[in-house]
Amino acid sequence: MKQGIDLKGAISANVLNMIGVGPFLTIPLALTAMGGPQAMFGWILGALISLCDGLVWAELGSAMPRSGGPYYYLLEAFGPNSLGRLVSFLFLWQSMLIGPISIASGAVGFSQYTKYIAPGLHGWQLPALAALVCLLNTVLLLRRIESINGLSILIAVVVFATGGWILLSGVLHFHAALAFDFPAGAFHLSHSFWTGLGAATLIAVYDYGGYYNVCMIGEEVRSPRKTIPRSILISICLVAVLYLAMNISILGVIPWREAMHSEAIVALFMDHIYGLIGARIVSVLILVATFGSVFAILLGFSRVPYAAAADGHFFSVFSKLHPKGKYPAIAVITMGTLSALACIFSLSDLISTLIVVQTMLQFAAQCIAVILLRKRFKDDPSCFHMPLFPLPAIIALCGWGYIVITSGLRYISIGLLLMALGIAAYLLRSFKAREWPFRTA
């Protein structure tokens, strides 16, 4: 595969994954979870968890810059001829569900914001539009990586311009009394406070999610040992500042009791300031950002089945590259089609399922993996090494655990069921292939 992604392209791929429709739709969900503007603490906690987890990804991605990154991290950390086979298979197993869910969540958000421009859309038309977005992005990704690099940068410019306009508008019309209108008992450390904070943090990490997109395409990145960690940390810092400022700006214009019932909060925000024309203009820009996010997520996840198949641990058809463009066409088409089918579910269900399942079957394991692999790469000066090791990995692991525990029994059960099915599928496959743990002498 060709190395066509530079630092700007890597940052753009991450940012497009991070800034999809999430923050433009989920602010009301966070306000509802905590019952007021104290929900901003969920965004702060989410930023801390993301930064610590970003250091985990940065070290792993620098040490092993491979397309389908987590598959290799887990395989090597837990033993390529022992437990690593099961753990890496579980990542692959969940990716075939999580990838389409992640892509579909952006597409479903796209269809919801379209209602502000075309209010006549309703019923079956909305999931159909979301599915169309997935399929159109699939077609756009069937091309050489060099052209994808340029397209990612162009859309990222639009994304930051939109965010800048929102922030400037908020600063010019900001009212501190609205932004910090905390209800009585907002900071009473009760059970509802901690569960509400957990729910708000889950929403925040969903919106921050995507800073690791470059790790999925490691073999297509130029100077990957330097580019991957730099792009991850720069992306997190840029987007964290943007999100926190955007939240405070919006709450400084719209009373939070009104904001928590909005389905298109940024459009409502611009409507308050500029009227209907401003709301429709920003909606168009948000649709561009959301479309770019779906594009970037599909790009990253399409490389996962390719990497596993090329390694001989998944269906061989996914390992085939396009003869001229050198991109994994079968993997792109499969992920795009599955994401179109996943658009029938609601955005809230997609978000919760996505974060809880990813945490249980991947994120927690990677925090352990980076500790196990440090011995192997600690003396390699070309690799990135996280500061204060292993504290960031431990903080991230605790943060992920807190999010899962407060998510509710429904989503934990989905994660456990998916894990059990994955283990059963692995054992059946390994039994037939006489691989670990059934391999004979």
FIKESE-842915 format. One record per residue (C-alpha): residue number from 1; residue in one letter; x negated, z negated, y negated. Coordinates in steps of 0.2 Angstrom, whole numbers, padded with zeros to 4 digits. Each point is the difference from the previous one (the first is absolute). Example, Ala and Ser with C-alpha at 12.3 -4.5 7.8 and 13.67 -1.06 7.14 Angstrom:
2
(kollum 1; 'a'; (-0062; -0039; 0022));
(kollum 2; 's'; (-0006; 0003; -0017));
This chain:
441
(kollum 1; 'm'; (0000; 0000; 0000));
(kollum 2; 'k'; (-0006; 0004; -0017));
(kollum 3; 'q'; (-0006; -0013; -0013));
(kollum 4; 'g'; (0011; 0006; -0015));
(kollum 5; 'i'; (0005; -0017; -0008));
(kollum 6; 'd'; (-0011; -0007; -0014));
(kollum 7; 'l'; (0002; -0017; -0009));
(kollum 8; 'k'; (0013; 0006; -0012));
(kollum 9; 'g'; (0010; 0008; 0015));
(kollum 10; 'a'; (-0002; -0016; 0010));
(kollum 11; 'i'; (0007; -0010; -0014));
(kollum 12; 's'; (0014; 0012; -0003));
(kollum 13; 'a'; (0005; 0000; 0018));
(kollum 14; 'n'; (0000; -0019; 0000));
(kollum 15; 'v'; (0010; -0001; -0016));
(kollum 16; 'l'; (0013; 0013; 0005));
(kollum 17; 'n'; (0003; -0011; 0015));
(kollum 18; 'm'; (0001; -0016; -0010));
(kollum 19; 'i'; (0011; 0007; -0014));
(kollum 20; 'g'; (0014; 0008; 0008));
(kollum 21; 'v'; (0018; -0005; -0004));
(kollum 22; 'g'; (-0004; -0018; 0005));
(kollum 23; 'p'; (-0002; -0009; -0017));
(kollum 24; 'f'; (0013; 0011; -0008));
(kollum 25; 'l'; (0013; -0006; 0012));
(kollum 26; 't'; (-0005; -0017; 0007));
(kollum 27; 'i'; (-0001; -0010; -0016));
(kollum 28; 'p'; (0018; -0005; 0002));
(kollum 29; 'l'; (-0003; -0005; 0018));
(kollum 30; 'a'; (-0013; -0012; -0005));
(kollum 31; 'l'; (0010; -0007; -0014));
(kollum 32; 't'; (0014; -0003; 0013));
(kollum 33; 'a'; (-0011; -0008; 0013));
(kollum 34; 'm'; (-0006; -0013; -0012));
(kollum 35; 'g'; (0015; -0001; -0012));
(kollum 36; 'g'; (-0010; 0004; -0016));
(kollum 37; 'p'; (-0015; 0006; -0009));
(kollum 38; 'q'; (-0011; -0013; 0010));
(kollum 39; 'a'; (0000; 0015; 0012));
(kollum 40; 'm'; (-0016; 0006; -0009));
(kollum 41; 'f'; (-0009; -0014; 0010));
(kollum 42; 'g'; (0004; 0011; 0016));
(kollum 43; 'w'; (-0009; 0014; -0009));
(kollum 44; 'i'; (-0015; -0011; -0004));
(kollum 45; 'l'; (-0001; -0007; 0018));
(kollum 46; 'g'; (0003; 0018; 0007));
(kollum 47; 'a'; (-0015; 0006; -0011));
(kollum 48; 'l'; (-0011; -0014; 0007));
(kollum 49; 'i'; (0004; 0004; 0018));
(kollum 50; 's'; (-0002; 0019; -0003));
(kollum 51; 'l'; (-0017; -0003; -0008));
(kollum 52; 'c'; (-0007; -0011; 0014));
(kollum 53; 'd'; (0007; 0012; 0013));
(kollum 54; 'g'; (-0007; 0014; -0010));
(kollum 55; 'l'; (-0017; -0008; 0002));
(kollum 56; 'v'; (0003; 0001; 0019));
(kollum 57; 'w'; (0004; 0018; 0000));
(kollum 58; 'a'; (-0015; 0004; -0012));
(kollum 59; 'e'; (-0012; -0008; 0012));
(kollum 60; 'l'; (0008; 0008; 0016));
(kollum 61; 'g'; (0002; 0017; -0008));
(kollum 62; 's'; (-0018; 0000; -0007));
(kollum 63; 'a'; (-0007; -0005; 0017));
(kollum 64; 'm'; (0010; 0012; 0010));
(kollum 65; 'p'; (0006; 0015; -0011));
(kollum 66; 'r'; (0011; 0008; 0013));
(kollum 67; 's'; (0016; 0009; -0002));
(kollum 68; 'g'; (0014; -0011; 0008));
(kollum 69; 'g'; (-0011; -0015; -0006));
(kollum 70; 'p'; (0009; -0015; 0007));
(kollum 71; 'y'; (0001; 0008; 0017));
(kollum 72; 'y'; (-0019; -0001; 0001));
(kollum 73; 'y'; (-0002; -0017; -0009));
(kollum 74; 'l'; (0011; -0008; 0013));
(kollum 75; 'l'; (-0007; 0009; 0015));
(kollum 76; 'e'; (-0018; -0005; -0005));
(kollum 77; 'a'; (0003; -0017; -0006));
(kollum 78; 'f'; (0009; -0006; 0016));
(kollum 79; 'g'; (-0010; 0010; 0012));
(kollum 80; 'p'; (0002; 0019; 0004));
(kollum 81; 'n'; (0000; -0003; 0019));
(kollum 82; 's'; (0011; -0016; 0000));
(kollum 83; 'l'; (0013; -0008; -0012));
(kollum 84; 'g'; (-0004; 0013; -0014));
(kollum 85; 'r'; (0009; 0013; 0010));
(kollum 86; 'l'; (0016; -0010; 0000));
(kollum 87; 'v'; (-0001; -0005; -0018));
(kollum 88; 's'; (-0005; 0017; -0007));
(kollum 89; 'f'; (0014; 0007; 0011));
(kollum 90; 'l'; (0013; -0012; -0008));
(kollum 91; 'f'; (-0006; 0006; -0017));
(kollum 92; 'l'; (0003; 0018; 0005));
(kollum 93; 'w'; (0017; -0005; 0008));
(kollum 94; 'q'; (0006; -0008; -0016));
(kollum 95; 's'; (-0007; 0014; -0011));
(kollum 96; 'm'; (0012; 0013; 0009));
(kollum 97; 'l'; (0014; -0011; -0007));
(kollum 98; 'i'; (-0008; -0008; -0016));
(kollum 99; 'g'; (-0006; 0017; -0006));
(kollum 100; 'p'; (0017; 0008; -0001));
(kollum 101; 'i'; (0008; -0016; -0007));
(kollum 102; 's'; (-0013; -0001; -0014));
(kollum 103; 'i'; (0002; 0019; -0004));
(kollum 104; 'a'; (0019; -0002; 0001));
(kollum 105; 's'; (0001; -0015; -0011));
(kollum 106; 'g'; (-0008; 0010; -0014));
(kollum 107; 'a'; (0012; 0015; 0003));
(kollum 108; 'v'; (0016; -0011; 0000));
(kollum 109; 'g'; (-0006; -0008; -0016));
(kollum 110; 'f'; (-0002; 0018; -0007));
(kollum 111; 's'; (0018; 0004; 0005));
(kollum 112; 'q'; (0006; -0016; -0009));
(kollum 113; 'y'; (-0008; 0004; -0016));
(kollum 114; 't'; (0007; 0018; 0001));
(kollum 115; 'k'; (0017; -0008; -0002));
(kollum 116; 'y'; (-0004; -0004; -0018));
(kollum 117; 'i'; (-0003; 0018; -0004));
(kollum 118; 'a'; (0014; 0007; 0011));
(kollum 119; 'p'; (0013; -0014; 0002));
(kollum 120; 'g'; (0011; 0012; 0011));
(kollum 121; 'l'; (-0012; -0003; 0015));
(kollum 122; 'h'; (0008; -0012; 0012));
(kollum 123; 'g'; (0003; -0004; 0019));
(kollum 124; 'w'; (-0010; 0011; 0012));
(kollum 125; 'q'; (-0008; 0010; -0014));
(kollum 126; 'l'; (-0012; -0014; -0004));
(kollum 127; 'p'; (-0008; -0001; 0017));
(kollum 128; 'a'; (0000; 0019; 0001));
(kollum 129; 'l'; (-0010; 0001; -0016));
(kollum 130; 'a'; (-0012; -0013; 0006));
(kollum 131; 'a'; (-0003; 0009; 0016));
(kollum 132; 'l'; (-0003; 0016; -0010));
(kollum 133; 'v'; (-0013; -0009; -0010));
(kollum 134; 'c'; (-0009; -0004; 0016));
(kollum 135; 'l'; (0001; 0017; 0007));
(kollum 136; 'l'; (-0006; 0008; -0016));
(kollum 137; 'n'; (-0015; -0011; -0001));
(kollum 138; 't'; (-0004; 0004; 0018));
(kollum 139; 'v'; (-0001; 0019; -0005));
(kollum 140; 'l'; (-0011; -0005; -0015));
(kollum 141; 'l'; (-0012; -0009; 0012));
(kollum 142; 'l'; (-0003; 0015; 0011));
(kollum 143; 'r'; (-0015; 0006; -0010));
(kollum 144; 'r'; (-0019; -0003; -0003));
(kollum 145; 'i'; (-0005; -0018; -0005));
(kollum 146; 'e'; (-0009; 0007; -0016));
(kollum 147; 's'; (0017; 0006; -0008));
(kollum 148; 'i'; (0008; -0017; 0005));
(kollum 149; 'n'; (-0014; -0009; -0010));
(kollum 150; 'g'; (0004; 0010; -0016));
(kollum 151; 'l'; (0019; -0002; 0003));
(kollum 152; 's'; (-0002; -0019; 0002));
(kollum 153; 'i'; (-0010; -0002; -0016));
(kollum 154; 'l'; (0013; 0010; -0010));
(kollum 155; 'i'; (0015; -0010; 0006));
(kollum 156; 'a'; (-0010; -0017; -0003));
(kollum 157; 'v'; (-0002; 0005; -0018));
(kollum 158; 'v'; (0019; 0002; -0002));
(kollum 159; 'v'; (0002; -0017; 0009));
(kollum 160; 'f'; (-0012; -0009; -0012));
(kollum 161; 'a'; (0008; 0009; -0015));
(kollum 162; 't'; (0017; -0006; 0005));
(kollum 163; 'g'; (-0006; -0018; 0002));
(kollum 164; 'g'; (-0009; 0001; -0017));
(kollum 165; 'w'; (0016; 0006; -0008));
(kollum 166; 'i'; (0010; -0014; 0008));
(kollum 167; 'l'; (-0013; -0013; -0006));
(kollum 168; 'l'; (-0001; 0006; -0017));
(kollum 169; 's'; (0019; 0000; -0002));
(kollum 170; 'g'; (0001; -0017; 0007));
(kollum 171; 'v'; (-0013; -0007; -0012));
(kollum 172; 'l'; (0008; 0008; -0015));
(kollum 173; 'h'; (0017; -0008; 0004));
(kollum 174; 'f'; (-0006; -0016; 0009));
(kollum 175; 'h'; (0010; -0017; -0002));
(kollum 176; 'a'; (-0009; -0014; 0008));
(kollum 177; 'a'; (0016; -0011; 0000));
(kollum 178; 'l'; (0007; 0013; 0012));
(kollum 179; 'a'; (-0015; 0002; 0011));
(kollum 180; 'f'; (-0002; -0019; 0003));
(kollum 181; 'd'; (0018; -0005; 0001));
(kollum 182; 'f'; (-0002; -0011; 0015));
(kollum 183; 'p'; (0015; -0008; 0007));
(kollum 184; 'a'; (0002; -0018; 0003));
(kollum 185; 'g'; (-0010; -0006; 0015));
(kollum 186; 'a'; (-0010; 0016; 0001));
(kollum 187; 'f'; (-0015; -0009; 0006));
(kollum 188; 'h'; (0007; -0013; 0011));
(kollum 189; 'l'; (-0010; 0001; 0016));
(kollum 190; 's'; (0014; 0000; 0012));
(kollum 191; 'h'; (0003; 0009; 0016));
(kollum 192; 's'; (0009; 0014; -0009));
(kollum 193; 'f'; (-0014; 0002; -0013));
(kollum 194; 'w'; (-0013; 0003; 0014));
(kollum 195; 't'; (0011; 0012; 0010));
(kollum 196; 'g'; (0004; 0009; -0016));
(kollum 197; 'l'; (-0018; 0001; -0005));
(kollum 198; 'g'; (-0004; 0007; 0017));
(kollum 199; 'a'; (0014; 0013; -0002));
(kollum 200; 'a'; (-0007; 0005; -0017));
(kollum 201; 't'; (-0018; 0001; 0007));
(kollum 202; 'l'; (0006; 0011; 0014));
(kollum 203; 'i'; (0007; 0012; -0013));
(kollum 204; 'a'; (-0015; -0001; -0010));
(kollum 205; 'v'; (-0012; 0004; 0014));
(kollum 206; 'y'; (0011; 0015; 0005));
(kollum 207; 'd'; (-0002; 0006; -0018));
(kollum 208; 'y'; (-0019; -0003; 0000));
(kollum 209; 'g'; (-0002; 0008; 0018));
(kollum 210; 'g'; (-0010; 0016; 0001));
(kollum 211; 'y'; (-0016; -0006; -0007));
(kollum 212; 'y'; (-0007; 0003; 0017));
(kollum 213; 'n'; (0006; 0019; 0001));
(kollum 214; 'v'; (-0018; 0006; -0001));
(kollum 215; 'c'; (-0005; -0009; 0016));
(kollum 216; 'm'; (0012; 0011; 0009));
(kollum 217; 'i'; (-0009; 0016; -0005));
(kollum 218; 'g'; (-0018; -0007; 0001));
(kollum 219; 'e'; (-0008; 0015; 0008));
(kollum 220; 'e'; (0007; 0011; -0015));
(kollum 221; 'v'; (-0008; -0011; -0013));
(kollum 222; 'r'; (-0017; 0004; -0009));
(kollum 223; 's'; (-0013; -0014; 0000));
(kollum 224; 'p'; (0013; -0011; 0010));
(kollum 225; 'r'; (-0010; -0016; 0001));
(kollum 226; 'k'; (0000; -0001; -0019));
(kollum 227; 't'; (0016; 0010; -0004));
(kollum 228; 'i'; (0011; -0010; 0011));
(kollum 229; 'p'; (-0003; -0018; -0006));
(kollum 230; 'r'; (-0001; 0006; -0018));
(kollum 231; 's'; (0017; 0009; 0001));
(kollum 232; 'i'; (0009; -0014; 0008));
(kollum 233; 'l'; (-0006; -0014; -0012));
(kollum 234; 'i'; (0003; 0011; -0016));
(kollum 235; 's'; (0017; 0005; 0006));
(kollum 236; 'i'; (0006; -0018; 0003));
(kollum 237; 'c'; (-0006; -0006; -0017));
(kollum 238; 'l'; (0007; 0015; -0009));
(kollum 239; 'v'; (0017; -0001; 0008));
(kollum 240; 'a'; (0001; -0019; 0000));
(kollum 241; 'v'; (-0002; 0000; -0019));
(kollum 242; 'l'; (0012; 0014; -0002));
(kollum 243; 'y'; (0014; -0009; 0011));
(kollum 244; 'l'; (-0002; -0017; -0008));
(kollum 245; 'a'; (0001; 0008; -0018));
(kollum 246; 'm'; (0014; 0011; 0005));
(kollum 247; 'n'; (0010; -0015; 0007));
(kollum 248; 'i'; (-0002; -0011; -0015));
(kollum 249; 's'; (0004; 0015; -0012));
(kollum 250; 'i'; (0016; 0004; 0009));
(kollum 251; 'l'; (0006; -0018; 0000));
(kollum 252; 'g'; (-0005; -0001; -0019));
(kollum 253; 'v'; (0013; 0013; -0003));
(kollum 254; 'i'; (0014; -0002; 0013));
(kollum 255; 'p'; (0007; -0017; 0003));
(kollum 256; 'w'; (-0004; -0005; 0018));
(kollum 257; 'r'; (0018; -0003; 0005));
(kollum 258; 'e'; (0004; 0018; -0004));
(kollum 259; 'a'; (-0016; 0007; 0007));
(kollum 260; 'm'; (0003; -0008; 0017));
(kollum 261; 'h'; (0015; 0011; 0003));
(kollum 262; 's'; (-0008; 0016; -0005));
(kollum 263; 'e'; (-0003; 0014; 0013));
(kollum 264; 'a'; (-0012; 0010; -0012));
(kollum 265; 'i'; (-0008; -0014; -0010));
(kollum 266; 'v'; (-0012; 0011; -0010));
(kollum 267; 'a'; (0013; 0013; -0004));
(kollum 268; 'l'; (0011; -0015; -0007));
(kollum 269; 'f'; (-0015; -0006; -0009));
(kollum 270; 'm'; (-0003; 0016; -0009));
(kollum 271; 'd'; (0019; 0002; -0003));
(kollum 272; 'h'; (-0001; -0017; -0010));
(kollum 273; 'i'; (-0014; 0007; -0011));
(kollum 274; 'y'; (0003; 0019; -0001));
(kollum 275; 'g'; (0017; 0003; 0006));
(kollum 276; 'l'; (0006; 0012; 0014));
(kollum 277; 'i'; (-0013; 0014; -0004));
(kollum 278; 'g'; (-0015; -0012; 0002));
(kollum 279; 'a'; (0008; -0007; 0016));
(kollum 280; 'r'; (0001; 0017; 0008));
(kollum 281; 'i'; (-0018; 0005; -0006));
(kollum 282; 'v'; (-0007; -0015; 0008));
(kollum 283; 's'; (0010; 0003; 0016));
(kollum 284; 'v'; (-0007; 0017; 0002));
(kollum 285; 'l'; (-0018; -0007; -0002));
(kollum 286; 'i'; (0004; -0013; 0013));
(kollum 287; 'l'; (0006; 0013; 0012));
(kollum 288; 'v'; (-0017; 0009; -0002));
(kollum 289; 'a'; (-0009; -0016; 0003));
(kollum 290; 't'; (0011; -0004; 0015));
(kollum 291; 'f'; (-0002; 0017; 0007));
(kollum 292; 'g'; (-0019; -0002; -0002));
(kollum 293; 's'; (0001; -0016; 0009));
(kollum 294; 'v'; (0009; 0007; 0015));
(kollum 295; 'f'; (-0014; 0014; 0000));
(kollum 296; 'a'; (-0014; -0013; 0001));
(kollum 297; 'i'; (0008; -0011; 0013));
(kollum 298; 'l'; (0003; 0015; 0011));
(kollum 299; 'l'; (-0018; 0006; -0002));
(kollum 300; 'g'; (-0007; -0017; 0006));
(kollum 301; 'f'; (0011; -0003; 0014));
(kollum 302; 's'; (-0001; 0017; 0007));
(kollum 303; 'r'; (-0018; -0003; 0004));
(kollum 304; 'v'; (0003; -0015; 0011));
(kollum 305; 'p'; (0007; 0009; 0016));
(kollum 306; 'y'; (-0013; 0014; -0003));
(kollum 307; 'a'; (-0014; -0013; 0001));
(kollum 308; 'a'; (0006; -0008; 0015));
(kollum 309; 'a'; (0003; 0016; 0009));
(kollum 310; 'a'; (-0017; 0006; -0004));
(kollum 311; 'd'; (-0007; -0015; 0008));
(kollum 312; 'g'; (0010; 0003; 0016));
(kollum 313; 'h'; (0012; -0015; -0003));
(kollum 314; 'f'; (0016; 0010; -0005));
(kollum 315; 'f'; (0009; 0016; 0004));
(kollum 316; 's'; (-0013; 0014; -0001));
(kollum 317; 'v'; (0011; 0012; -0010));
(kollum 318; 'f'; (-0003; -0011; -0015));
(kollum 319; 's'; (-0018; 0003; 0000));
(kollum 320; 'k'; (0001; 0018; -0004));
(kollum 321; 'l'; (-0006; 0006; -0017));
(kollum 322; 'h'; (0006; 0015; -0009));
(kollum 323; 'p'; (-0013; 0014; 0003));
(kollum 324; 'k'; (-0003; 0004; -0018));
(kollum 325; 'g'; (0006; -0015; -0010));
(kollum 326; 'k'; (-0007; -0013; 0011));
(kollum 327; 'y'; (0015; -0012; -0002));
(kollum 328; 'p'; (0010; -0008; 0014));
(kollum 329; 'a'; (0015; 0011; -0001));
(kollum 330; 'i'; (0010; -0008; 0015));
(kollum 331; 'a'; (-0003; -0018; -0006));
(kollum 332; 'v'; (0006; 0005; -0018));
(kollum 333; 'i'; (0016; 0009; 0007));
(kollum 334; 't'; (0004; -0014; 0012));
(kollum 335; 'm'; (-0001; -0014; -0013));
(kollum 336; 'g'; (0009; 0010; -0013));
(kollum 337; 't'; (0015; 0003; 0012));
(kollum 338; 'l'; (0001; -0018; 0006));
(kollum 339; 's'; (0000; -0006; -0018));
(kollum 340; 'a'; (0014; 0012; -0004));
(kollum 341; 'l'; (0010; -0008; 0014));
(kollum 342; 'a'; (-0004; -0018; -0006));
(kollum 343; 'c'; (0009; 0004; -0017));
(kollum 344; 'i'; (0017; -0006; 0007));
(kollum 345; 'f'; (-0005; -0018; -0002));
(kollum 346; 's'; (0001; -0010; -0016));
(kollum 347; 'l'; (-0015; -0004; -0012));
(kollum 348; 's'; (0001; -0019; 0003));
(kollum 349; 'd'; (0000; 0002; 0019));
(kollum 350; 'l'; (-0014; 0012; -0001));
(kollum 351; 'i'; (-0011; -0011; -0011));
(kollum 352; 's'; (0002; -0016; 0010));
(kollum 353; 't'; (-0002; 0009; 0017));
(kollum 354; 'l'; (-0016; 0009; -0007));
(kollum 355; 'i'; (-0009; -0016; -0007));
(kollum 356; 'v'; (0004; -0012; 0015));
(kollum 357; 'v'; (-0004; 0012; 0014));
(kollum 358; 'q'; (-0016; 0006; -0009));
(kollum 359; 't'; (-0006; -0018; -0002));
(kollum 360; 'm'; (0004; -0005; 0017));
(kollum 361; 'l'; (-0008; 0015; 0009));
(kollum 362; 'q'; (-0014; 0005; -0012));
(kollum 363; 'f'; (-0004; -0010; -0016));
(kollum 364; 'a'; (-0003; -0017; 0008));
(kollum 365; 'a'; (-0010; 0008; 0014));
(kollum 366; 'q'; (-0011; 0009; -0013));
(kollum 367; 'c'; (-0004; -0017; -0009));
(kollum 368; 'i'; (-0007; -0006; 0017));
(kollum 369; 'a'; (-0009; 0017; 0003));
(kollum 370; 'v'; (-0010; 0000; -0016));
(kollum 371; 'i'; (-0007; -0017; 0005));
(kollum 372; 'l'; (-0004; 0006; 0018));
(kollum 373; 'l'; (-0009; 0016; -0007));
(kollum 374; 'r'; (-0010; -0009; -0013));
(kollum 375; 'k'; (-0014; -0004; 0012));
(kollum 376; 'r'; (-0002; 0019; 0004));
(kollum 377; 'f'; (-0001; 0006; -0018));
(kollum 378; 'k'; (-0007; -0015; -0010));
(kollum 379; 'd'; (-0017; 0008; -0001));
(kollum 380; 'd'; (0005; 0017; -0004));
(kollum 381; 'p'; (-0004; 0002; -0019));
(kollum 382; 's'; (0011; 0016; -0001));
(kollum 383; 'c'; (0016; -0010; 0004));
(kollum 384; 'f'; (0011; -0010; -0012));
(kollum 385; 'h'; (0000; -0018; 0004));
(kollum 386; 'm'; (0015; -0011; -0007));
(kollum 387; 'p'; (-0006; -0014; -0012));
(kollum 388; 'l'; (0003; -0018; 0006));
(kollum 389; 'f'; (0002; 0005; 0018));
(kollum 390; 'p'; (0011; -0004; 0010));
(kollum 391; 'l'; (0011; -0009; -0013));
(kollum 392; 'p'; (0009; 0016; -0006));
(kollum 393; 'a'; (0005; 0004; 0018));
(kollum 394; 'i'; (0006; -0017; 0003));
(kollum 395; 'i'; (0011; 0000; -0016));
(kollum 396; 'a'; (0007; 0017; 0004));
(kollum 397; 'l'; (0004; -0006; 0018));
(kollum 398; 'c'; (0009; -0016; -0007));
(kollum 399; 'g'; (0009; 0011; -0012));
(kollum 400; 'w'; (0006; 0012; 0013));
(kollum 401; 'g'; (0006; -0015; 0011));
(kollum 402; 'y'; (0010; -0007; -0015));
(kollum 403; 'i'; (0009; 0016; -0003));
(kollum 404; 'v'; (0005; 0002; 0018));
(kollum 405; 'i'; (0006; -0018; 0002));
(kollum 406; 't'; (0011; 0001; -0015));
(kollum 407; 's'; (0007; 0018; 0004));
(kollum 408; 'g'; (0013; -0006; 0012));
(kollum 409; 'l'; (0003; 0000; 0019));
(kollum 410; 'r'; (0008; 0018; 0000));
(kollum 411; 'y'; (-0016; 0008; -0006));
(kollum 412; 'i'; (-0012; -0011; 0010));
(kollum 413; 's'; (0011; 0004; 0016));
(kollum 414; 'i'; (-0002; 0019; -0004));
(kollum 415; 'g'; (-0019; -0003; -0001));
(kollum 416; 'l'; (-0001; -0010; 0016));
(kollum 417; 'l'; (0011; 0013; 0009));
(kollum 418; 'l'; (-0011; 0014; -0006));
(kollum 419; 'm'; (-0015; -0009; 0006));
(kollum 420; 'a'; (0007; -0004; 0017));
(kollum 421; 'l'; (0005; 0018; 0003));
(kollum 422; 'g'; (-0017; 0006; -0006));
(kollum 423; 'i'; (-0009; -0011; 0012));
(kollum 424; 'a'; (0011; 0006; 0014));
(kollum 425; 'a'; (-0003; 0018; -0005));
(kollum 426; 'y'; (-0019; -0003; 0000));
(kollum 427; 'l'; (0000; -0009; 0017));
(kollum 428; 'l'; (0010; 0014; 0008));
(kollum 429; 'r'; (-0012; 0013; -0008));
(kollum 430; 's'; (-0016; -0009; 0005));
(kollum 431; 'f'; (0006; -0003; 0017));
(kollum 432; 'k'; (0003; 0019; 0003));
(kollum 433; 'a'; (-0017; 0004; -0008));
(kollum 434; 'r'; (-0009; -0015; 0009));
(kollum 435; 'e'; (-0006; -0006; -0016));
(kollum 436; 'w'; (-0003; -0018; -0007));
(kollum 437; 'p'; (0007; -0012; 0007));
(kollum 438; 'f'; (0003; 0010; 0016));
(kollum 439; 'r'; (-0016; 0009; 0001));
(kollum 440; 't'; (-0009; -0002; 0016));
(kollum 441; 'a'; (-0019; -0002; 0003));
